[in-house]
Amino acid sequence: MTSSKTGHLATGRARPTSHPDWQRIADSLTHLAPLLSGRDDVQVVIAPGAAGRAPGSFNTRTAVIELDADVCFVGTDPATIRVADLRDHRRYPCALGVFAHECAHAAHTRWRVGRAWPVPVVLAAMMLDDLRIEAAQIRRRPLDRTWLRAASLKLDVPGLRQTGTRAMGLWQAAAAAALCLGRVDAGVLDRTDPDITASKAALQRALGPELYEPLEAVWRAALAVADTDGAAMGRLGRAWCRLLTDPATVIAASSEARQADLADAVEQAADALAEAAINPFPSGGSASYEDPISDLFAYTRPPAKTRPPTAEEKSAATRLARAMAQAAQPPREATVVDTEVPPGRLNMRGALAGAAQRSAGAPVSAKPWRRTMRRRTPDPKIRIGIALDVSGSMHRFFTPAATAAWMLAQAAKRTGGTAAAATFGVWARALIAPGKVPAAIPVPELEWGTDHLDVAIDALDGVLGLGTPDQHARLLFLITDGGLTGSQLRPVADQCERLGRSGCSVIQITPDERGGLETCRVVEVTEPVASIQVITDAVTAALRDAARRSR
């Protein structure tokens, strides 16, 4: 195993702390950790020099992930990092890859090193475990593959490029085969990549089939080991060491020519890993973010705090749903049909023509009866996105704002539509998952900042297709007093304009019309239940516009 990995898993009881400059980023990743690891107890610490000699580590005792800021986020100013903005992730893919790798350890490394295991066996087992947990992570979360590719630049390449003794050359080549080709078997790297193909040929030639094939069998066996099976990992670690300490193998690898072949094969494997890490995203992609490590509704969980709606609030939601259903219903299509037999109104001209045809003995083609057939078009499926401002300036309007979001989501659900809601403030968070409107009103926490509305809008558009033109009614509600940060004004205006052009109605519900945003239909509301008619009128107008566009 390469030396860069020796501090990868930790077992000490000490709890390190993040550097003050990195505390905000650490909090963001801690917030993200449950999604990637499946655990609620994982904490993230980021500081220069953290994680020992590795870029990242996971402590199995304290459930702490440490990330070395100088290695993982090299060249990135922490003040500019916005983990909550999924579009920002492309700037530091290596860091997210190391983080995803450590979360994979948190989720899948449930075995313990045996007390009597020799150090080489421990190192070999830990290296094989790196392959095993990445394969398990991809099976559980396929979208993490992109980030795990990016992680190899910091996790694997530095150790492979270390120089050492002749004896180390054989072990390095074996590690290169596992970390490069084993990650192909794990599903992280592409088998058809030309660099991978070249490195495989070099490693097979340098190690020889008599050693390469047994090593390959060991790492492939490791990929199938259960998370808690430490005995199996110990056996595989010992098998790895026996293959590399066999006297005949060591003697054969000690010649100058063989050492040169081993060094060249290791370098090719390191180059292949580096290339995969430097270009982890598909070629030809646009500048927009295509492979997020999460989406907003997976990244955050709806607030645990809720309150039951009052009878008045329930009634208001019912009235709003009734008005929405009526407004969204397009008129029935009328078609005039001429027939030979009743029912319908008799058309005298047709009747006379039929009589003349019969008296002349000609085939009767006249259709003297005319009736109007009315057919109701399929009910449109309303899609409603709701972005709720939870910044400090909303504190007086906060309770009615949360009520308004719930009422709109309930109304959409009762009309057979789909709704989703997100909050924006210091973070962008999920409030109501798509199509899962709770019976109780979710109560988010106030946050002392107004940011990430553009992230919330993108997330709502992504899960609801608000910007996708079709025959269904689409609405976006921005429940905010309009006090956005300066950096938000232009992106939000662009998003609203784009959605408006696609046929999505954008409505701002605000306690003060003076805070109205451009490109939105502004509705001033201070008490949702008392102002239900105002909300209903705005929704009705938007839905009628949508119904006219769908004709």
N, C-alpha and C positions, 0 to 999 in steps of 0.2 A: 504494500500500500504506500502511496506517496506521502511524504512527510507533511505536506500541506493539510493533511486530513487528521493529523494526530490529535488536535484539539477540537474536533468537529462535534463530538458528543461530550457533554460535561456531566458530572455527578456531584459536584460540591454543593454545599448548603448556603454559601454566601449569595446575597442578592445584589448584583451591581446596579448602578443607576445610569441613566442617560446623561450625556452632556447637555447643558442647558440649551445650546443652539439646536440640538437635535430632539429635544423632548417632544415638540409638537409632532414631528414625523413619527417618533416612536409611538405616541398615542394613536396616531392614525392607523399605523400597522397593527397595533394591539386591537383596535376596533375591527380590523379586517381579519385578524387571525382566526376567530371562530369559524368563518366561512371556509378557509383553506384547510384548517386542521380538524374541524369537527369538535373542537374542545372550547369550553368557555373560560378555562383557567390560564390560558397562555398569555404571557406578558412579553413585550418587546422592549429591548434596551438598545440604544444606538449611541456609540461614542467612538472617537478615534482610538484605535488600538484595542477595541473590545474583541471578544471571542478568541483570545490567545493568538495562536499562529494561523488560525483559519479565518476566512472572511466572515463566517457566521458559525454559530453553534447553538445547540439546543440542550438545555439542562434537564435531564430526566427527573431530577428530584424536585426542582423548584418550578418547572414548566416555564422557564425564561429563555427566550430567543435573544441572542446577542448578535449584533451586526456591527462590523468594523466600518465606521463612517468613511474613513480614508480609502478603504479598498472598494466597498460596495458603491459608494456615491462619489467616486473620484471625479473632481471637476464640476460638481453640482452644488450650487449655493443652497443651503437648507432653507433660506428665506424664500426661495422661489418654488419650492416643492409643494404641490397640492395633491396629496394622495387621494383626497375625496373627488378630485376631478379625474375621471377615468381617461380623459384624453391626454393627461399629463404623463401617463405611465411610460410612454415610449422614450422619454428622456433618460430613464434610469432602469432599463430592462434587466441589467445584471443584478442590481440590488433586489428587484422584485423576484428574480429567479432564485437568488440565495435565500430570500425570505420564504419562497414557495418550497424550496428544498427543506428548510428547517421545519416548516409546517408539516411537510410529509413525514419527517422524523417524529414530530409530536403526535401525528395520527397513527403511524404504523410501526414505529420502533417500540415495541412493548416487551421485548426480551431483554435479559440482563447478561452481562459478561460474567462468565464463571470465574471464581476467585483463583482457581488453579490454572487458568489458561496462560500460556506463555505470551509474551508481548507480541511476537510476530503473528501468532494466531489471532490475537485481539485485533491487530491492525488489518489483517486479511479479512476477518469477519466484518469489521466496520466498513471496509471498502465494498465488499459484496452487498452489505446492507444498503449502501448508498444507491446501488442499482435497484435493489428490491423495492425500496420505499418510493423511488421515482416511478417505477412501473405501477405500483399500487396507487399512487397519486393520480396518474394519468387515467387509470381505469375509473377512478372515482370522480375526477375533475379533468376531462380531456382538454379544456382550454388552458390548463397550466403547462401544457407541453411547450408552448412558445417560450415561456419564461424559464423553464428548466433548461432549454437549449441555451439561452442567454447566460445562464449561471455557470456553464462550464469554463468560461473565460477566467473566472475567479476561483472556482472550486477545484478544477482539475489541471488546467494548463500550467500554473506556476510550479506545482510539484513535479510535473513531468519534465520540466525544463531545468530542474536542479541537476547539478553535476555531482558525481560521487565516485566511489571505488569501482573496480571492475565487477565485483560481486553485486554491486547495486545495479549495474546495467541490466542483468537478467531480471531482477525484480521490477525494475522500472518498465521494461518491455512488457512483462506480464500485466502490470498495472495499466499500462497504456492500452493493451488489448481489452482489458475489462472496462476501463472508463470510456473508451471510444466505441469499440464494437459491442461491448455489453450494453451500452446505452442505446445502440441500435435495436438489440433484442428487447430492451425495456420499452421501446416505442418513443424514445426521446429524439433520436437522430434519424435521418433518412438513409435508408439502405442504398438508395440509388444516387446519393450525392457523390460526385466524382472524387472529391477529397477523401471521403470515407472508403470508397472502393480502392483507391491507391494506398491508403494506410493499411487496409486489411491485407492487401497483397504483400506489402513490406513486412508487416508483423508475422504473417504466416511464413515468409521466407526466412526471417531472422530467427524466429523461435523454432521453426521446423514443425512438421505435422505431428511428430511424436510427442511434442510438448503443447503445441497450440490446441490441438483437439481436446485433450483432457482438461486444459484450462477452460476452454469454451464450455465443456460439459458442466464444470463446477459453477461458473457464473449463471448458466441457464438454469441449473438446479436451484440456485439461490433465489431466482425470480419467483419460484413457486412456493417458497417457504412462508408459513403463516406468521402473522405479526408477533405472536407470543412464543414461537418455537426457538428458544435460545439454544437448545441442544443441537438442532439441525444446523444453525449458523456456526456453532462451535465445530461440528464435524466438517462442514465445508471449509472453514478457516484452516483446520488441520490438513485437509486434503490439498488445499492450495499450497501450503507451506511444504508438504512432502514432495509435491511435484517440483518445486523450485530448489529443494535441498538435496535432491537425488544426486549422488556423487557423479554418476555418468553425465548427467545434465550439466552440472556445474563445470566439470572438466571440459566438456564440449563447447561451453560458452565462454571459456577463458582465453581463447585464441584472439590475436589482434584482429583478424579478419571478421570473426564472429562479433566481437565487441563493436566494431565499426558498423556492421549490419544492424545490431541492436540499437545503437545510438541513432542511426539514421531512421529506423522504424519508429522509435520513440518521438523523434522530431516531427516526422510526418503525421503521427497521431495527434501531437500537440497542435500542429498547424490546422488539422481537420477540425479539432474541437474549437480552436480560436475562430476559424472561419464561420462555423455554425453559430457561435455565440455572437460574433460581430454582426451577422446578418440573420437574426432569428425570425424575422417577419417575411411573409411571402413576397416574392418579387412582383413588381407591378402594382403594388397597393397604393392607394391614394394617401394624401396627407392626413386624412381623418383617421380616427382611431378605429381599428377593425378587430383587434384581438384583446379585448379588455380582460384583466385578471378577474373581473367580476362585473356584474351589472348592479345598478343602484339598489334594486329590490332584492338582490342576493347579498350585496355588500352590507346592507344595514337591515336591522330587524325593526318591525313596527314597535312603538312604545308599549311597555308593559302596563303603564298606568292608563286606566280607562274609567269612564263614569257612565252610568245608565242614562239614556235619554229621558227627558220628561215627557209626559203625555202630550204637552203642547208641541214639543219638538217632533215627536212621532207623527202627530197630525199634520204638521207643516211639511214634513218629508213626503207624506202621502199626497197632499195637495200638489206639491211640486211635481211628483211623479205623474199624477193624473194630467197636469198641464203639459208636461214634457211629452207624454204619450200622444196627446191630442195634437200638439203642435208639430210633432215629427211625422205624423201620419199623412202621407201624400194622398191626394184625392183619388177616388176610384176612376179608372179609365172607362170611358163610354165608347162603345162600338155599335154602329147601325148595321143591322143584318137584314137582307131581304130573303124571305122564305116562301115555299109553296103552300104551306099550311099554317094555321094559327098556332100559338097566340101571336098577337101583335095588332097593329092598326092596318085596316084594309086600304090598300092603295088602288083607287078606282082605275087609274090608267093601266096598272098591271092586271087588274081583274078583267077589264075589257080586252086587253091583249090576249089573255088566256082564253077568254070565251071565243074570240075570233080564231085562235089557233085550233081549238077543239072543233068548231063548226066546219073548218076547212079540212079537218082530218089530219092536220099536221101535228108533229110532236109538240107537246106543251112545254115551253121553256120559260114562260112568264112566272114571276114570283110576286104575287099580289099582296103578300103580307110583309109588313116591315115592323121590326121591333128593335129596341135599344138594349144591348147587353152591357152590363156594368161589371167590371172585374177590379177587385181591390189588388193593388200591387203589394208585393211582400213588404211586411213591416220592416222599416229601417232599424238597424241595430245601432243604438246610440253609443258612442265612445267618448268618455269624458276624462280628461286629465286635470288634476288639481294640484297646484303648487302653492303651498302655505308658508308664508313668511313667519319665522319664529324668532326674529330679532328683538332686541330689547325695546325698540321703539314701538313695537306692537303690543306692549304689555296691557294697555287698557282695552284693546280690541281682541286680545288673545283668545279668551273663552268663546266669544261669538264667532271668531274666525274658525276655530276648530269645529264648532257646531255647523257652520256653513259648509265646510269641507265634507263632514259626515252626511249632512242632508243631501248634498249633490250626489255623493256616491250612492247613498240609499235610493235616491230617485232613479238613478241610472240602472241600478240592479232591478228595481221593481218594474221597469219598462222592458226588461230583457236585454239591456245593454251591458256594457263593461266600463268600469271606472277604476282608476288608480290615483293615488295621492302621494305626494312627496313633500317634505319640508326643506326649507333652505334657510341658512343662517351662517354660523361658523362652518357647518357641514351641509352636505346634501344627504338626506336620510329618507328611507321609506316610511310612509305613514299608513297607507292602505295598499296592500298588494293587489295586483290586477285581478279583478273579478272576485275578490275575497273581502267583501264589505262586512265589518264586524257588527254585531247587534248593539254593542256599546260604543260610545264615542271615544276614540283614542285621544289621549291628552299628552302631547309632546312637551318637552322641556323648552323653556326660553333659552336662547343662545345670544350672547352679546356681540353680534356681528351680523351683517347683511351681505352674504356672498353666495355664490354657487347656484343662483337661479338658473343660469344657463345650463348647468349640469342637470338640475332637476327637470328642465324642459326637455333636454335631450333624452333623459331616461324615460320620461312619460311618452315621448314620441316613439322611442324604441319599442316599448312594450305594448303600446296601443295603436301604433301606426297612424298617429294624428296627421302626419304630413303625406299620407298615401291617399290620393284621390280615389273615391269610389262612391257608390250610391248611398252610403250610410252617413248619418250625421256625426260630425266630429267637433268637439268643443274643448278648449283649454281655458281653465279658470286660474287666474293669478290672484290670490287673496293676499294683498300686501298694501301697506301704506305708501309704497313707492320709494322708500328711502334706500335705494340701492347704492352700492359702492360705485365709484366712477368707472372702474374697469368693467362693470357689468352692463352699463347702459347700452353701449353699441352692440355687443353680442346678443343681448336680449331683444333689442329692436330688430336686428337682422333675423333672429329666429321667428319673432312674431310676424314679420313681413312675409317670410317664406311660408309659414303655416297658413297665413291668410290667403296667399296666392294659390295654395293647394286646395282651398275650400274649407279649411278649419277655422271656426269662429274663435277669436281670442277675446276673453272678457276679463276685465280686472274688477274685483270686488274690493272696495277700499273704504275705510272709515272717513276719509276726507278726500273729496274730488280733486283738491289741489295737488295731491300726490299721484295723479293719474299718469300712466306711462303712455308714450306715443305708440301708435299702431294698435291700440287696444280699445275696445268698447268699454268705457268706464262706468261702473255702477256704484254709487255711494250708498253704503249700508252700514249702520251702526249696531243694529240688533237683528240677526237673521230671521228669527221667528216673527217679530213685529213687522219686518220688511220683506216678508215672504212674497208679497205681491210684486215688489220691485224686482226681486231676483227672478220670479216667474216671468215677468214681462221681458226681462233681458234674455232669458233662456228661450222663451217662446219666439222672440224675434230672430234669434240666431238659428233656431231649428227651422223656422219657416224659410229663412234664406237658404238653408241647406236643402230643404225639400224642393224649393224652386230650382236650385242648381241640378238636382238629380233627375228632373223631368227631361 
